[in-house]
C-alpha cells in the first residue's frame, strides 16, 4: 500500500507460529483465497482488513504486479499476486493475532542503496544468500523483497 504521494509502504511482521514457514518474517498483508472471495483482489482486500484493520476500496487500486512464488521448496506450490493500492494519510493500523507488528516504511528508506544488501540464512540445513532490505523494523527478504524491488523499479522508471 502506498500513500497519495508514494512515500511509504505497509510492511507487517508475521506472528511467530509453529509450522508456519514465514513465521516471524517481514512481509506484506495477504493470505489464501477463501470461498467467500470473488477473486484474488477480493482476497487482498479481505486479508488486509483482517490482518491490520485497514479497509481498502477497489477504487484505490493502482494495479497489480507479476505473480511471485517461493524460490525455496515449500510444502505446496503457492503463488502470490501483489496488488498495489494508494492509501491517503498512512492510516492507523490494528494488527490481529496473525501479525505481531505493522509499519509504514518510507520508500526513501527502501530506495537507499545502503539499506539494500545481502543476508545469509540457513534453509533446510543449507546456507543461502539473498538480497534484502534492511529497514529499521527488520530485514525484508524472499518473496517480499522481490515484490518490493519490482514495485520500486516501476516507480523509478526502470
PLY file of the C-alpha trace (Angstrom):
ply
format ascii 1.0
element vertex 158
property float x
property float y
property float z
element edge 157
property int vertex1
property int vertex2
end_header
0.00 0.00 0.00
1.23 3.44 -0.89
0.08 6.90 0.19
-1.31 9.52 -2.26
2.24 10.66 -2.95
4.04 7.33 -2.94
6.09 7.89 0.18
5.59 4.82 2.35
4.76 1.14 2.08
2.84 -1.01 4.52
5.01 -3.83 5.89
3.97 -6.36 8.52
5.85 -8.73 10.78
4.13 -12.09 10.85
3.44 -13.54 14.28
5.54 -16.48 15.48
3.60 -19.70 14.81
4.72 -23.32 14.82
4.60 -24.91 11.38
4.43 -21.58 9.53
7.38 -21.31 7.10
7.05 -17.50 7.18
6.72 -17.26 10.97
8.22 -14.00 12.25
9.13 -12.76 8.76
8.62 -9.25 7.49
6.05 -9.29 4.69
3.04 -7.74 3.07
-0.57 -8.27 4.16
-2.19 -11.19 2.41
-3.20 -14.79 2.58
-5.09 -17.62 0.99
-8.18 -17.14 -1.10
-11.37 -18.06 0.74
-14.61 -19.35 -0.74
-16.24 -16.00 0.03
-13.70 -14.17 -2.19
-14.92 -13.43 -5.72
-11.31 -13.19 -6.94
-7.77 -12.54 -5.72
-8.41 -8.80 -5.48
-11.22 -9.56 -3.02
-8.78 -11.81 -1.14
-6.24 -8.99 -0.86
-8.87 -6.55 0.40
-10.29 -9.04 2.94
-6.87 -10.19 4.20
-5.65 -6.60 4.65
-8.77 -5.73 6.67
-8.42 -8.87 8.79
-4.67 -8.62 9.38
-4.23 -4.88 10.05
-7.71 -3.33 10.18
-7.15 -1.29 7.02
-10.27 -1.10 4.85
-9.35 -0.84 1.18
-11.66 0.28 -1.60
-11.27 -1.20 -5.10
-11.18 2.43 -6.31
-7.84 2.81 -4.52
-6.26 0.07 -6.65
-3.31 1.32 -8.70
-2.63 -2.05 -10.32
-1.15 -5.47 -9.81
2.38 -6.77 -10.13
3.53 -10.06 -11.61
2.82 -13.20 -9.59
5.67 -14.43 -7.40
6.45 -17.86 -5.98
8.92 -19.00 -3.33
12.34 -19.95 -4.66
12.81 -22.47 -1.89
10.78 -25.63 -1.65
7.62 -25.32 0.43
5.04 -27.91 1.40
2.82 -26.94 -1.50
3.31 -24.83 -4.59
1.97 -21.35 -3.97
1.87 -18.13 -5.91
1.23 -14.63 -4.59
-0.43 -11.93 -6.67
0.61 -8.50 -5.36
-1.89 -5.65 -5.65
-0.86 -2.02 -5.14
-3.25 0.46 -3.53
-3.00 4.20 -2.88
-3.98 4.92 0.71
-4.26 8.51 1.91
-2.51 9.62 5.05
-0.92 6.41 6.38
-3.95 5.40 8.47
-3.66 3.78 11.88
-3.15 0.02 11.83
-4.61 -2.55 14.22
-2.79 -5.89 13.81
-4.69 -9.11 14.53
-3.21 -12.26 16.11
-1.51 -13.27 12.82
0.57 -10.08 12.82
2.99 -9.00 15.54
3.63 -5.57 14.03
2.60 -3.29 11.15
4.69 -0.37 9.87
4.60 2.35 7.23
8.15 2.13 5.86
9.30 5.21 3.92
10.08 4.45 0.27
13.20 6.60 0.65
14.49 4.06 3.18
13.81 1.18 0.79
15.36 3.08 -2.14
18.55 3.93 -0.20
21.32 1.62 -1.51
22.82 1.49 2.00
19.70 -0.39 3.14
19.78 -2.99 0.34
22.37 -5.69 0.92
22.67 -9.44 1.12
21.84 -11.65 4.08
22.64 -15.29 4.69
20.02 -17.67 6.02
20.03 -21.38 6.68
17.24 -23.04 4.71
16.71 -26.79 5.21
20.24 -27.11 6.54
21.83 -25.23 3.62
23.37 -21.77 3.94
21.97 -19.45 1.25
22.46 -15.78 0.44
19.57 -13.49 -0.50
19.21 -9.80 -1.39
17.38 -7.95 1.39
16.08 -4.60 2.54
17.36 -3.60 5.97
14.55 -1.48 7.35
14.68 -0.29 10.94
11.75 -2.58 11.73
13.50 -5.70 10.42
15.01 -7.43 7.40
12.81 -7.91 4.33
13.87 -10.73 2.04
12.50 -13.57 -0.10
9.21 -13.12 -1.94
8.56 -9.79 -0.22
11.94 -8.43 -1.33
11.13 -9.42 -4.91
7.71 -7.74 -4.79
9.17 -4.53 -3.34
12.04 -4.50 -5.85
9.56 -4.91 -8.71
7.44 -2.02 -7.43
10.45 0.23 -6.82
11.69 -0.48 -10.36
8.31 0.63 -11.72
8.28 3.77 -9.57
11.81 4.70 -10.66
11.02 4.00 -14.33
13.40 1.05 -14.76
0 1
1 2
2 3
3 4
4 5
5 6
6 7
7 8
8 9
9 10
10 11
11 12
12 13
13 14
14 15
15 16
16 17
17 18
18 19
19 20
20 21
21 22
22 23
23 24
24 25
25 26
26 27
27 28
28 29
29 30
30 31
31 32
32 33
33 34
34 35
35 36
36 37
37 38
38 39
39 40
40 41
41 42
42 43
43 44
44 45
45 46
46 47
47 48
48 49
49 50
50 51
51 52
52 53
53 54
54 55
55 56
56 57
57 58
58 59
59 60
60 61
61 62
62 63
63 64
64 65
65 66
66 67
67 68
68 69
69 70
70 71
71 72
72 73
73 74
74 75
75 76
76 77
77 78
78 79
79 80
80 81
81 82
82 83
83 84
84 85
85 86
86 87
87 88
88 89
89 90
90 91
91 92
92 93
93 94
94 95
95 96
96 97
97 98
98 99
99 100
100 101
101 102
102 103
103 104
104 105
105 106
106 107
107 108
108 109
109 110
110 111
111 112
112 113
113 114
114 115
115 116
116 117
117 118
118 119
119 120
120 121
121 122
122 123
123 124
124 125
125 126
126 127
127 128
128 129
129 130
130 131
131 132
132 133
133 134
134 135
135 136
136 137
137 138
138 139
139 140
140 141
141 142
142 143
143 144
144 145
145 146
146 147
147 148
148 149
149 150
150 151
151 152
152 153
153 154
154 155
155 156
156 157
